[in-house]
Amino acid sequence: MQRLYDFFRRHPTGVDTFWAVLLLGFNALWLMGPAIGASEQVVGLFLSLGLCTVIALRRKMPEKMLLLAIVLCIWQLIENIQSHPADFATLVIIYTVASGTTRWASRVALIGALIGPGITFVRFGGPQDVHPIGQTLFVGTLFTAPFILAWVLGDSVRTRRAYWAQLEEKAARLEKERETQSRIAVAAERARIARELHDVVAHNVSVMVVQADGAAYVLDSAPEQAKQALETISGTGRQALAEMRRLLGVLRSGEQPEGGEYVPQPGVEQLAELIEQVRGTGMTVDFRVEGEPRPLPSSVELTAYRIVQEALTNTRKHGGPDVGATVRISYQDSDLEVLAEDDGRGAQHELYEGGGADGLGHGLIGMRERVGMVGGSLDAGPRPGGGFRISAVLPLKSAR
């Protein structure tokens, strides 16, 4: 049954042609009736062919078939041809154009449905008895009702189709919006993971490289210092692995790493450990906390930590020998101010203006992204008198 229905939907003109041929056969029986004269048969044959053509092509060219039906009906009135089975095509074409999207054709069909049956009824004579006017109006109304009903049914179908089309359009639009939001979410997650990987790898690997160079330099002359440097390398590597496991745990949809919980996100309280780790590489760091420390939103905590971490990493990479750094954390009423600067030779211009090139400057890009996500502001660039300066203002929200 479903296959038959699908076949009808794929071949609408073929189905209409079948019904047109069937209607032509019924009309042929009417034409061969004894009450039909020879001249009426000829005209009736052409009218039958025309009206059956209206049925066959009603969905392929509805507006043209409506005009053809109007011409045929006028011709029928002029030739005084009585109503016959092929006139059923007028009902069908009224329904068809009313269910379509061409509004002028629908209006023309409505006008025809209102006045056409009445004109036909008057042309071929109404009942003549005691109450000719009242009876004529009554019978004329009954004669007109099927045509009005055909137009109303067609217009209802048009309205329903438009409603379903709007629903389908809305569903398609929502689907596109969901896909867009999904792509945005994926891109944001990739950027977040890239920032985390950069911060973890860049800082810890730079510490390990500095310690490894120092150990190689004093391996023969000061074995104890070399041993201490190797221990620092080992501890830094374990810390990097722990943070990498945390990131991988997030990617694995909640899968717990072996051996326990994920490493918590670092915050302002862990800055002292970070500073000590950097001092262990031989770099002088002046670290101060101003204002009254208080609980902060986790996003602000992580952002402040990563800013200081990236700033000190850049200082080691670009500051040159004997560079010193200063880190200030200032608790204000409505924001947290982070200052990290050094007295070295500073970074290249493209690292803080052009967004980086050939893998350079991604730390500052990630830093700006982090600050932007918490609604803060970041200023990074050369410091007057030499060196590099990074200043960030992070707005605080209620941390209850």
N, C-alpha and C positions, 0 to 999 in steps of 0.2 A: 504493500500500500504506500509506503514511504517512497519507494522508487517511482511509482506512478505519479505521486505528487511532485517529486523532484523533476520528472520529465515535463509535466505541465508547466512548471515554473521556468524551465529552460527554454520552452518553445511556446510562448504566449500567443504569437501570431498564428501558429499552426492550430492551436486549440480554437482560437476565434474563427479561423477559416472553416473548421469542421462545423461549428455551430451556424456559420453563415450558409454553408451548403445545405445543412439540415433545414434551416428556415426557408431557403429558396425552394426546397422540395415541397414544403407545406404550402408555400405561396403559389407554386405551380398547380397544385390541386385546386386552389381557389380560383385561379385564372381559367381552368378548364370547366368551371361550373356553367350550367345552362343559362344562368342569369347574366353572364358577362358577354357583352357584344364583341365583335371582332376588333373594332377600333380600340375598345377599352382593353382588350387583351394585349394589343401591341404596346400601348402606353404602360399598362400594368406590368408587362415584362421588363421594360426599361427601368421602371420604378423599382421593381423587385431586385433587379441586378444592382442598381445603385445603392439601395438600402442594405442589401446583403454585403456589398463592398464596405459600407460603413461599419458593419459588424466585424468583418475580417480585419480591417486596418485601424480599428478604434484605438488600440494601444500603441501602434506604431506612429500614427499621425493624427492624434485626437482633434486638434484644432481644425485641420482641413476636413476631416470627416464630419465635424459639427456643421461647418459651412455647407458641405455637400448635402447633409440631411435637411438643412433649412431650404436649400434650393429645390430639392426633391419634393418636400412637403408643399411648397408654394406651387410647384408644377401640378401636384396632385389636386390641389384646390382649384386651380385654373381649369384643369381637364375634367373636373367633377367626378373623380375616381373615388368610389366609396372606400372606407377603411378596410384594410386587408392585413393578413398576418405579418407581412414584412414591415408594417408600421411599428412593430415591436422594437425595431432598430432605434427609433427616436428615444424610447425609454433608456435603452442601453447607452446611447451616446451622451445623453444628459447625465447619467450616472458617471460615465467615464470622465468627462471634462470636469465635473464637480469634484471628483476625487483627485484631479491633477493639480499642478502648481501654477497653471496659467490662469490668472485671475480674470482677465477680460473674457476668456472663453467660458469660465464658470458663470459670470454675470449674464452673458448672452444666453447660456443654457437656462438660467433661472427665468429670464424674461420669456423665453420660448415656452417654458413649462407653465408659466402663468397665463399667457395670452393665446398660445397655440391651440390647446384643446378647446377653448371657448370659441375661437374663430372657426375651427373645424365643425363644432357642434352647431353653430349658427348657419354655417354654409350648407350643411346637409339637412338642416331642418330639425326643429325640436318638437316636442309633444304639443298638440293643439287640442285643448279641452277647456273645461270651465275656468281653470286657473292657469293660463298659459305662461304668464310671467313668473309666478312663484315656482311652478313646476320646472320651467326652463332653467331658472337659477339653481334649483336643487340638483337637477340632472347634470347641468353643466359643472357644478362643483364636484359631484361624484366623478365626472369624466376627467376633471383636472387633477384630482387628488393623487392618482398613481404617478403622474409626472412630477408633482411637487415632492412626493415621497422619494422618488428616484434621485432627485437633486439633493434632498436632505441626507439620504444614505451616503451618497458620494461625498458630500462635504464632510460628513462625520468620519468617513474613511481618511480623507485628506488630513483632517485635524489629528486623528490618531497616528497617522504616519509621521506627521510633523513632530508630534510629541515623542514618539519612539526615536526619531532621528535626533532630537535634542538630547534625549537620554544617552544615545550611543555616542554623540559628540562629546557630551560631558564625561562619559566614562573614558573615552579615548584621551580627553584632555587630562583627566585625573591620572590616567596611566602614564602619560608623558611626564606629568609633574612628579609622580612617584619615581619614575626612572631618573629624572633630573636630580631630585633630592637624593636619590641613592648614589648617583655619580658624585654629587657634591660631598656627600658623607664619606664615600670611599676616598676621594681626593684629600679631604680634611684629615682622615685617619692616616693616609699615607704620609701627609706632611708632618703630622704629629709623631709618627714612628720615626720618620727621617730625622726630626729634631732630636728625639731621644737618643737614637743611635749615634748621631753626630756628637751630642754632648758626652755620652758615655765613652765612646771610642776615642774621640779627639783628646779629651782631658787625660784619661787613664793611660793611653798609649804614649802621650807626650811625656807624662811623668816617668813611665817605664823607660823611654828612650834616654831621658836625661840621666836617670839612675844607672842605666846600663853603660852609658858613656863614662860616667864618673867611676863606676866599678872597674871598667877596663883600664882607666887611667891610673888608679891607685892599687891595682891588683898585686903588683910586686912590692911596692913601697909601703903600703898600708893595708894588709890583708883584712884587718878588723873593719876598716871603713868599706872595703869592697864587700865583705860579708853583710854589713848593715844595708848597703845599697841593694844587694841581691834580695835581702829580706823585704825591703820596701817594694822591689819589683814584684815579688811573690804576693804580697798583700794587695798591692794595687791591681794585679791581675785577677785575684780572687774577687775583689770588689767589682771589677768590670764584668766578670762572669756572672756574679750574682744579679747585677742590674740587667744583663742580657737575658738571664732566665726570666726575670720579671716581664720584660718586653715580650719574650716568646710565649709566656704564660697568657698574656693578654690576647695574643694572636691565636692561641689554641682554644679559644672559647671557654675559658674557665678551667682548663686542665691544670692541675696542681703540679708543680715541679717536684721531682724526687727530693725527699729530705725535708719537706716542710712547707712553710708559707712563702709567699712572694716577698721580696725585699720591699719595705715601705718606701714611698716616695720621699726623697730628701727635702728638707726645708731649712728655715733660717737657723734652727738649732744645730744643724749639721755643718754650718759654715765654719765653725771653729775647727772641726776635724779636717775640712777641706783646706783651710789656711795652713794648718800644721803639716798636711801632706805636701803642700807647695813649698813651704819653708824647708822641708826635708830635701828638696832638690837644690838648695843653696840660694834660693831667691828670697830677698828681704820683703816681708809683707807687713804693713802697719794696718791692723784690723781694729775697728772700734764700732761699738753699738751705742747709739744715742737715743734718748727718750726711754719711755717705760715699755719694755717688751710685753706683749699680750698675744693671745691666740689670734691667728690670722686664717683667712680662707686657704684651703689647701692649694688652690690654683695660684694664689699670690705667693705662698711659701715656695712652691716649686719654681715659679718664675724667677723669684729673687735668687734662689740657689743657682739656677742655670745661668743667670746673667753674670754672677760673680765667677762661676766656674769657667764660662767661655771667655770672660775678660782676662782671667789669670792665664788661661791656656794661650790666648793670643799674645799676652805679654811675654811668655816664655818663648814663643815662636818668633816674634817680631821685635822684641824689645832690645835685643842685643846683649852683650856681656855686662855684668854688674848692674843689671836693671833692678829697680825697687818699685814696689807697688803699694797702693793705699786703697783700702776697702772701708767704706762707711755704710752702715745700715742705720737709718734714722726713722724712728716711729713718730709720725705726726698724727694730728687728730683725725684726719680723713684719708690719709694715704701713707704709703711706705716709700721712702726715698732710698734709692740704692746708687752708690757712687763707687766706681772702680777706675782708678787711673794709675799710670806709671810714668816714670821719668826716662824711659828709653828712647829709642829712635822712632817709634811709632810704626804704624802699618802703612802699606801702600795705599795710594788714593783710591784705586778701584775696589779695595776691600770694603770700604764703607760708603762709597757713593754709587758705584755702578752695579752693585749687587753681586760682585764676584765674577770671576772668569776662570775657566779651566779648573773648576773644583775649588776655587778660592772664595772666601767670603761667605760661605754657607752658614757659618756660625752666627754672623751678624744678621743674616736673613732670618734664620730661625729665632734669633733673639727678638727681632722686631715683630715677628709673628706671635711669639709668646706674649709680648707686652700688649700687642693689639687685642689679643683674645681676652685679656682681663680689663680692657678699656683704659690702659695706661699710655704713657708717652715715653719715648726713648730718644736720647741725643748721643750720637757717637761720632767721634772725630778727633783730629789732632789737638793736643793741649797747648795752650800758650806757653812758650818757653821750652817746648819739646815734650815728647811722649804722647800718650794716647789716653783719651778720657771717655768713659761711658757713664751716662747718667740716666736713671730711669725713675719715673714716678708711677707707683702702682696704687690705684684707688682701693680703699678698703671697704668691705661690706661687713654686715653683722656676722660674727663668727660664733654665735651661740650654739 
